[in-house]
Amino acid sequence: MATTVYETIDLELLDGTNIIVKPLNLKNLRNVMKEWGKAAEVKSEDEFLDVLITCTSIAFRQFAPELSEDRDKLEEAVDLQTMYKILEVAADIRLNDPNLVATAQELAGRS
């Protein structure tokens, strides 16, 4: 019997669509990482949200291509916490880790 070395989760999106999320293949992961690199350059929360949505859209090429191709449908199907979980499982991007939040606040002088 083969051993699985990655996490797989079954998610129900806001629109009722069910998807199975697992780590991205390398092709999609590279594309997500290229987009994620833009997050350091954003100047507003809206621009940061656009980066998150684009990263999620790229991940959906592997999980739900029909949502990946229609940004409006994607934005109606996910909320922020769902995007966080998708990116955590698919690309190991951990956006709601309390340790990272505390460190970021400390660096920003808001501890």
VEXSEDO-814796 format. One record per residue (C-alpha): residue number from 1; residue in three letters; z, y, x. Coordinates in nm, 3 decimals. Layout:
residues N
num->NUM	residuo->ala	pz->Z	py->Y	px->X
...
This chain:
residues 111
num->1	residuo->met	pz->0.000	py->0.000	px->0.000
num->2	residuo->ala	pz->-0.096	py->0.341	px->0.135
num->3	residuo->thr	pz->0.165	py->0.611	px->0.195
num->4	residuo->thr	pz->0.113	py->0.956	px->0.045
num->5	residuo->val	pz->0.227	py->1.231	px->0.281
num->6	residuo->tyr	pz->0.185	py->1.527	px->0.048
num->7	residuo->glu	pz->0.329	py->1.665	px->-0.273
num->8	residuo->thr	pz->0.130	py->1.649	px->-0.595
num->9	residuo->ile	pz->0.237	py->1.833	px->-0.909
num->10	residuo->asp	pz->0.107	py->1.835	px->-1.264
num->11	residuo->leu	pz->0.106	py->2.188	px->-1.410
num->12	residuo->glu	pz->0.038	py->2.315	px->-1.758
num->13	residuo->leu	pz->-0.115	py->2.661	px->-1.743
num->14	residuo->leu	pz->-0.053	py->2.938	px->-1.996
num->15	residuo->asp	pz->-0.375	py->2.854	px->-2.178
num->16	residuo->gly	pz->-0.271	py->2.490	px->-2.219
num->17	residuo->thr	pz->-0.496	py->2.357	px->-1.942
num->18	residuo->asn	pz->-0.335	py->2.081	px->-1.735
num->19	residuo->ile	pz->-0.416	py->2.061	px->-1.366
num->20	residuo->ile	pz->-0.300	py->1.841	px->-1.082
num->21	residuo->val	pz->-0.223	py->2.045	px->-0.771
num->22	residuo->lys	pz->-0.218	py->1.891	px->-0.427
num->23	residuo->pro	pz->-0.286	py->2.026	px->-0.077
num->24	residuo->leu	pz->-0.627	py->2.180	px->-0.029
num->25	residuo->asn	pz->-0.894	py->2.014	px->0.176
num->26	residuo->leu	pz->-0.959	py->2.195	px->0.503
num->27	residuo->lys	pz->-1.270	py->2.375	px->0.379
num->28	residuo->asn	pz->-1.084	py->2.540	px->0.090
num->29	residuo->leu	pz->-0.770	py->2.594	px->0.301
num->30	residuo->arg	pz->-0.969	py->2.791	px->0.559
num->31	residuo->asn	pz->-1.109	py->3.013	px->0.285
num->32	residuo->val	pz->-0.763	py->3.071	px->0.136
num->33	residuo->met	pz->-0.622	py->3.158	px->0.480
num->34	residuo->lys	pz->-0.902	py->3.408	px->0.545
num->35	residuo->glu	pz->-0.822	py->3.581	px->0.216
num->36	residuo->trp	pz->-0.446	py->3.556	px->0.271
num->37	residuo->gly	pz->-0.491	py->3.740	px->0.602
num->38	residuo->lys	pz->-0.586	py->4.048	px->0.400
num->39	residuo->ala	pz->-0.236	py->4.058	px->0.245
num->40	residuo->ala	pz->-0.097	py->4.230	px->0.555
num->41	residuo->glu	pz->-0.337	py->4.520	px->0.506
num->42	residuo->val	pz->-0.277	py->4.597	px->0.138
num->43	residuo->lys	pz->-0.132	py->4.933	px->0.043
num->44	residuo->ser	pz->-0.019	py->4.865	px->-0.315
num->45	residuo->glu	pz->0.123	py->4.594	px->-0.536
num->46	residuo->asp	pz->-0.205	py->4.588	px->-0.729
num->47	residuo->glu	pz->-0.402	py->4.515	px->-0.409
num->48	residuo->phe	pz->-0.150	py->4.242	px->-0.319
num->49	residuo->leu	pz->-0.192	py->4.088	px->-0.664
num->50	residuo->asp	pz->-0.570	py->4.090	px->-0.614
num->51	residuo->val	pz->-0.524	py->3.892	px->-0.289
num->52	residuo->leu	pz->-0.300	py->3.641	px->-0.471
num->53	residuo->ile	pz->-0.551	py->3.601	px->-0.754
num->54	residuo->thr	pz->-0.839	py->3.553	px->-0.510
num->55	residuo->cys	pz->-0.640	py->3.292	px->-0.313
num->56	residuo->thr	pz->-0.558	py->3.112	px->-0.637
num->57	residuo->ser	pz->-0.921	py->3.127	px->-0.744
num->58	residuo->ile	pz->-1.027	py->2.968	px->-0.415
num->59	residuo->ala	pz->-0.767	py->2.691	px->-0.462
num->60	residuo->phe	pz->-0.898	py->2.630	px->-0.814
num->61	residuo->arg	pz->-1.237	py->2.537	px->-0.669
num->62	residuo->gln	pz->-1.068	py->2.206	px->-0.592
num->63	residuo->phe	pz->-0.847	py->2.171	px->-0.905
num->64	residuo->ala	pz->-1.029	py->2.345	px->-1.190
num->65	residuo->pro	pz->-1.372	py->2.478	px->-1.091
num->66	residuo->glu	pz->-1.435	py->2.624	px->-1.437
num->67	residuo->leu	pz->-1.136	py->2.860	px->-1.394
num->68	residuo->ser	pz->-1.232	py->2.941	px->-1.037
num->69	residuo->glu	pz->-1.568	py->3.072	px->-1.154
num->70	residuo->asp	pz->-1.424	py->3.304	px->-1.423
num->71	residuo->arg	pz->-1.161	py->3.546	px->-1.292
num->72	residuo->asp	pz->-1.074	py->3.676	px->-1.640
num->73	residuo->lys	pz->-1.003	py->3.322	px->-1.765
num->74	residuo->leu	pz->-0.799	py->3.253	px->-1.453
num->75	residuo->glu	pz->-0.590	py->3.568	px->-1.501
num->76	residuo->glu	pz->-0.523	py->3.464	px->-1.861
num->77	residuo->ala	pz->-0.426	py->3.110	px->-1.755
num->78	residuo->val	pz->-0.166	py->3.185	px->-1.487
num->79	residuo->asp	pz->0.143	py->3.397	px->-1.438
num->80	residuo->leu	pz->0.296	py->3.509	px->-1.109
num->81	residuo->gln	pz->0.539	py->3.216	px->-1.072
num->82	residuo->thr	pz->0.259	py->2.968	px->-1.143
num->83	residuo->met	pz->0.041	py->3.128	px->-0.875
num->84	residuo->tyr	pz->0.334	py->3.108	px->-0.632
num->85	residuo->lys	pz->0.377	py->2.736	px->-0.701
num->86	residuo->ile	pz->0.005	py->2.664	px->-0.676
num->87	residuo->leu	pz->-0.020	py->2.842	px->-0.340
num->88	residuo->glu	pz->0.297	py->2.672	px->-0.216
num->89	residuo->val	pz->0.168	py->2.322	px->-0.289
num->90	residuo->ala	pz->-0.200	py->2.386	px->-0.213
num->91	residuo->ala	pz->-0.175	py->2.601	px->0.101
num->92	residuo->asp	pz->0.193	py->2.593	px->0.206
num->93	residuo->ile	pz->0.223	py->2.967	px->0.132
num->94	residuo->arg	pz->0.585	py->3.013	px->0.017
num->95	residuo->leu	pz->0.617	py->3.340	px->-0.166
num->96	residuo->asn	pz->0.945	py->3.293	px->-0.350
num->97	residuo->asp	pz->1.155	py->3.148	px->-0.069
num->98	residuo->pro	pz->1.491	py->3.334	px->-0.088
num->99	residuo->asn	pz->1.525	py->3.324	px->0.292
num->100	residuo->leu	pz->1.190	py->3.498	px->0.335
num->101	residuo->val	pz->1.277	py->3.759	px->0.072
num->102	residuo->ala	pz->1.610	py->3.833	px->0.246
num->103	residuo->thr	pz->1.437	py->3.861	px->0.584
num->104	residuo->ala	pz->1.170	py->4.092	px->0.446
num->105	residuo->gln	pz->1.434	py->4.315	px->0.286
num->106	residuo->glu	pz->1.628	py->4.322	px->0.610
num->107	residuo->leu	pz->1.320	py->4.422	px->0.809
num->108	residuo->ala	pz->1.246	py->4.691	px->0.554
num->109	residuo->gly	pz->1.601	py->4.825	px->0.588
num->110	residuo->arg	pz->1.696	py->4.739	px->0.230
num->111	residuo->ser	pz->1.954	py->4.465	px->0.284
